Amino acid sequence: MPKKLALSLFVLIVLMTTGLRAQSLGLSVFFMIMDLANNKSVPIEVVTPVLTKEEARLEKQRIFAEIKQLNKAIVKHPDSMPLRYTRGLLRSRIGVVEDARADFLWCQAKNYLPDSCRFRLALFHLYTSPRVAQDMFDELLQKNANHPQLYYYRGLNHLYWGTRNGRSLKNESELAIPEFDNAVRLNAHYWEALFMRGFAKQKAGDYAGAAQDYSKVMALKPELDYLLLFRGAAHQDGGNSERACQDFEAAARKSIEGADKFLKKYCGR
């Protein structure tokens, strides 16, 4: 298969969702840069995309202060599972993975929100042990078949698995698509699942389907204007240079990084 267009900074927004119970503090956002040509993934610092660098620094500082207060409370109340669970969520948000894992393991051992803790633990295996993560998601789905985020992350797990040595990203993408289908079936506004389904379709060779999914995301989240590059890339991969250049031109008008490079390389301007 000929080498297809790859974005130099392919940013995947992966939301660490609120879990299987309502006691979550909210969303944590992982930014990942994917080098699609070489099938490599490099996780970077956990940040909130709507924040400036200074705002993100202050947010981290605030979370560290909250964790410090929780540490003091846990010394006084070592058997308080709500305190440990909350600390695990906060530790996850700032990327302190091993400490967060310890909190969720403790809560799981005490049978406190066991499915939610199991879900959080499965997320930690996405980047390092896809087979373990897959088994954990399968186990959770046996009891929680109507939770769209479980299908979403099982789909993501296939994609991460596809970047491992000896695995085919194309084949894993084909396996991921039905998972994202299920997530969207259960939540039609699950834009992250739509986005990742578009990505999986693009890697599986369904370029028209990928472009359609990117368009659906743009309708739900018009502020994500960088998706013009993704849709343009899907059109270009599918041989539709005219529509690709339209998207690249629209991206350039919005001063989206990388648009000028694609206009020059694929559109001659």
Buried (B, 14 or more C-beta within 10 A) or exposed (E): EEEBBBBEEBBBBBBBBBBBEEBBBEEBBBBBBBBBEEBEBEBEEBBBEEBEEEEBEEBBEEBEEBBEEBEEBBEEEEEBBEBBBBBBBBBBBBBBBEBBBBBBBBBBEBEBBBBBBBBBBBBBBBBEBBEBBBEBBEEBBEEBEEBBBBBBBBBBBBBBBBBBEEBBBEBBBBBBBBBBBBBBEBBEEBBBBBBBBBBBBBBBBBBEBBBBBBBBBBEBBEEBBBBBBBBBBBBBBBEBBEBBBBBBBBBBEEEBEBBBBBBEEBBEE
